[in-house]
Amino acid sequence: MQIFEAYHPHEGRYDNMEFYCRCGRSGLMLPRLSLGLWHNFGNITPFDTQRQILCAAFDAGITHFDLANNYGPPYGEAELNFGIHMDRDFRPFRDELVVSTKAGYDMWAGPYGNHGSRKYLIASADQSLKRMHLDYVDIFYHHRPDPETPLEETMAALRFLVDSGRALYVGISNYPADMAAKASQIMQGWGVPLLICQSRYNMFERSIEKGLLDTLDAAGMGCIVFQPLAGGMLTNKYLHDIPKDSRAGSDPRYLKPDMITQDKLIKIAKLNELALGRGETLAQMALQWVLRDSRITSALIGASRPGQIVENMKALAFPALADEELSAIDRILES
Ligand SMILES: NC(=O)c1ccc[n+]([C@@H]2O[C@H](COP(=O)([O-])OP(=O)(O)OC[C@H]3O[C@@H](n4cnc5c(N)ncnc54)[C@H](OP(=O)(O)O)[C@@H]3O)[C@@H](O)[C@H]2O)c1
């Protein structure tokens, strides 16, 4: 059996308290960069690599780890592995962590393992807690809207998760603006406000600018944006080819190579030039770009190795993007 050395987090991890930002009108602060465990924490990634990524993140002050019932591969495996990492390294730091999970996509066979029923959400939350060896999660999300289940039922399930102590806060993910507004209204009426909405946002996918951000702001909800690097496309790695050790090169389930179109590559090359002109990498500029809007609480990144966390954290040290640079980015994206 492999013996793990005890983990001693970096003592200076909270030196920069400006790295934490209030989530909507709540008392909870989230780091500007959070770490997602979507598919680098399943049965493909060596356990020690997972550990190095988690430790690099926590050492850097990233206090928020985001999971879901179906993260892996296979489904459930990321939570199972995270439970082991909790036991080995992070148990003493439980109160320094914001751990989230979700349910809403297909998870187990039959009519009760998918969508938005009370039956599914509560059973799934119990399974997640068991897999992660946790008594509660900090945030539980409904992972995607379910038009077939009354919104009141889904929200009542979230309320129950808070009332029963399984979750400290609850949120929604992938909801359009109108459903988010309705969900927020229901929960506010019950005195259990929705904390946050988790939505995709990056230079190539800007639909949340058309209403959702205003809705969340008005509702006092925070916004955590996933895929700020477009799964790795908004980095310098695909400029010349598809490296074997990249997401698109190693596991097309998570980034199909045909998504990296010629049109995108031309834009990526121009964006890369702009970033280099600022003395930074494209990944760093892409993160600064999503965080330029104060309504965005946190950017939820993925990482396949610890060095990416170190590089991405440096994004916050560069000067903010000037108006002319933002216009130049718009021109590239619209070209
Ligand atoms: N709510 C939802 O429906 C939903 C959906 C998707 C994701 N999410 C959440 O969002 C999280 C992040 O998603 P994502 O991993 O797709 O986001 P992302 O940050 O856009 O992409 C991360 C990937 O980009 C590459 N990368 C990261 N930093 C890099 C750097 N500095 N230089 C070069 N490459 C770099 C790595 O891929 P390589 O393997 O190529 O190195 C890494 O795994 C997930 O873990 C999950 O928690 C939520």
The ligand as a MOL file (V3000), in Angstrom:
LIG
                    3D

  0  0  0     0  0            999 V3000
M  V30 BEGIN CTAB
M  V30 COUNTS 48 52 0 0 0
M  V30 BEGIN ATOM
M  V30 1 N -23.0880 22.8580 -14.5220 0
M  V30 2 C -22.7570 22.2700 -15.6450 0
M  V30 3 O -23.5990 21.8380 -16.4370 0
M  V30 4 C -21.2940 22.1190 -15.9680 0
M  V30 5 C -20.8750 21.6790 -17.2480 0
M  V30 6 C -19.5020 21.5670 -17.5010 0
M  V30 7 C -18.5800 21.8910 -16.5050 0
M  V30 8 N -19.0320 22.2840 -15.2720 0 CHG=1
M  V30 9 C -18.0870 22.5930 -14.1900 0
M  V30 10 O -17.0720 23.4510 -14.6690 0
M  V30 11 C -15.7890 22.8820 -14.3790 0
M  V30 12 C -14.8030 23.3340 -15.3950 0
M  V30 13 O -15.1310 22.8240 -16.6790 0
M  V30 14 P -13.9870 22.6290 -17.7470 0
M  V30 15 O -12.9320 21.7660 -17.1450 0
M  V30 16 O -14.5820 22.2050 -19.0320 0 CHG=-1
M  V30 17 O -13.4560 24.1440 -17.8320 0
M  V30 18 P -12.2780 24.9240 -18.5160 0
M  V30 19 O -11.5690 25.6230 -17.4040 0
M  V30 20 O -12.8380 25.7350 -19.6230 0
M  V30 21 O -11.3050 23.8190 -19.1570 0
M  V30 22 C -10.3740 23.1830 -18.3510 0
M  V30 23 C -9.3690 22.4310 -19.1950 0
M  V30 24 O -8.5650 23.3460 -19.9400 0
M  V30 25 C -7.2100 22.9180 -19.9120 0
M  V30 26 N -6.4290 23.9410 -19.1950 0
M  V30 27 C -6.6930 24.5180 -17.9930 0
M  V30 28 N -5.7790 25.4610 -17.7030 0
M  V30 29 C -4.9240 25.4830 -18.7330 0
M  V30 30 C -3.7640 26.2370 -19.0180 0
M  V30 31 N -3.3340 27.1700 -18.1870 0
M  V30 32 N -3.1050 25.9970 -20.1890 0
M  V30 33 C -3.5360 25.0640 -21.0460 0
M  V30 34 N -4.6380 24.3030 -20.8200 0
M  V30 35 C -5.3180 24.5130 -19.6890 0
M  V30 36 C -7.2000 21.5580 -19.2230 0
M  V30 37 O -7.4700 20.5520 -20.1930 0
M  V30 38 P -6.3670 19.5440 -20.7880 0
M  V30 39 O -6.8530 18.2010 -20.4230 0
M  V30 40 O -6.4300 19.7670 -22.2700 0
M  V30 41 O -5.0370 19.8930 -20.1870 0
M  V30 42 C -8.4020 21.6720 -18.3100 0
M  V30 43 O -8.9080 20.4330 -17.8980 0
M  V30 44 C -16.0720 21.3740 -14.3440 0
M  V30 45 O -15.0730 20.6520 -13.6500 0
M  V30 46 C -17.3930 21.3550 -13.6260 0
M  V30 47 O -17.1750 21.5150 -12.2430 0
M  V30 48 C -20.3500 22.4170 -15.0050 0
M  V30 END ATOM
M  V30 BEGIN BOND
M  V30 1 1 1 2
M  V30 2 2 2 3
M  V30 3 1 2 4
M  V30 4 1 4 5
M  V30 5 2 4 48
M  V30 6 2 5 6
M  V30 7 1 6 7
M  V30 8 2 7 8
M  V30 9 1 8 9
M  V30 10 1 8 48
M  V30 11 1 9 10
M  V30 12 1 9 46
M  V30 13 1 10 11
M  V30 14 1 11 12
M  V30 15 1 11 44
M  V30 16 1 12 13
M  V30 17 1 13 14
M  V30 18 2 14 15
M  V30 19 1 14 16
M  V30 20 1 14 17
M  V30 21 1 17 18
M  V30 22 2 18 19
M  V30 23 1 18 20
M  V30 24 1 18 21
M  V30 25 1 21 22
M  V30 26 1 22 23
M  V30 27 1 23 24
M  V30 28 1 23 42
M  V30 29 1 24 25
M  V30 30 1 25 26
M  V30 31 1 25 36
M  V30 32 1 26 27
M  V30 33 1 26 35
M  V30 34 2 27 28
M  V30 35 1 28 29
M  V30 36 1 29 30
M  V30 37 2 29 35
M  V30 38 1 30 31
M  V30 39 2 30 32
M  V30 40 1 32 33
M  V30 41 2 33 34
M  V30 42 1 34 35
M  V30 43 1 36 37
M  V30 44 1 36 42
M  V30 45 1 37 38
M  V30 46 2 38 39
M  V30 47 1 38 40
M  V30 48 1 38 41
M  V30 49 1 42 43
M  V30 50 1 44 45
M  V30 51 1 44 46
M  V30 52 1 46 47
M  V30 END BOND
M  V30 END CTAB
M  END
